[in-house]
Amino acid sequence: MLTFRGERFFVFSHAAHFSDTTSGAGKRPRLVVLGGGLAGLAAAREALLKHPGCDVLVLEREAQVGGMAVSVRFGDCVSDLGPHRIYSAIPEMRQWFQDTVGDGLYTVRRQSRMYVRGRYLQYPPSVGQMVSAFGVPNMAKFGTGYAWAKARSLAGMIDTSSFGGVMERSFGRPLCEAMVFPYMRKTWKIEPDKISAEAARIRATMGGVGKMLWRMVHPQQRAGEESTLKSFHYVRGGIGNLAIKLREDVERLGGRVICRADVRRVTLENGRGVWGEDRNAESEIWF
């Protein structure tokens, strides 16, 4: 149970418990969400959509909702402080963004470059750029490395439980060491063989040497075909507008969002309850 500014709320960690509270005559289930970031706001909206009439309260420490997903304005320019482009490999998530933002979601063609051997290459690079950057001998080395990786993979000699193993099986070790692994070491600060294989399945979009060569030879996409390598979605006016839209939805559905509510202490009690304090209201919070 949570008491905030004289009002009591019940919080459950399991959806079935939350649903069961609707059975009491004249009683409304009451839910509090700590944190008004995208996840917290989305959870609050989902609760209101699935349980119409429930009492939902979102408490956010900062002066505005959004968490890391906020936008700031400098004159006529808007800058996103956290995430800014939107893409998901999960179709349901892509549809969720489209349904939430609507016309405010637009597509921008990706313009990425790779810095390789003292020069910038487009991403993905063309065959001509690869030959120019690495030379024919290295291209031949990449080809034999890929063939060797396929043979080792068929013999079960490549451990595909890591990012490094999955990428080696897909591209061969020489090409990975030339283009893939240096980037991963720089970005994640650990060896590719210590990164989860799930990261390769989610983040690596070329699919292997065959698909990579196909995209090199056929750089233009067919109309209507979207690729993670070609385009991303952006929220018009900045990512902060997504948080604002979610807040509007929560309030339109009957929920409440309170900013500058700083819950500073959280403690488990009997496996279910936690409690803290709101710095401004100086109210004890039980839930």
Buried (B, 14 or more C-beta within 10 A) or exposed (E): BBBBEEEEBBBBEEEEEBBEBEEEEEEBBBBBBBBBBBEBBBBBBEBBEEBEEBBBBBBBBBEBBBBEBBBEEEEEEBEBBBBBEBBBEEEEEBEEBEEBBEEBBEEEEBEEEBEBEEEEBEBBBBEEBBEEBBEEEBBEBBBEBBEBBBEBBEEEEBEBEBBBBBBBBBBBBBBBBBBBBBEBEEEEEEEBBEBEBEBBEEEBBBEBBEEBBEBBEEBEBEEEEEEBBBBBBBBEEBBBBBBBBBBEBBBEBEBBBBBBBBBEEEEEEEEEEBBBBBEEBEBEBBB
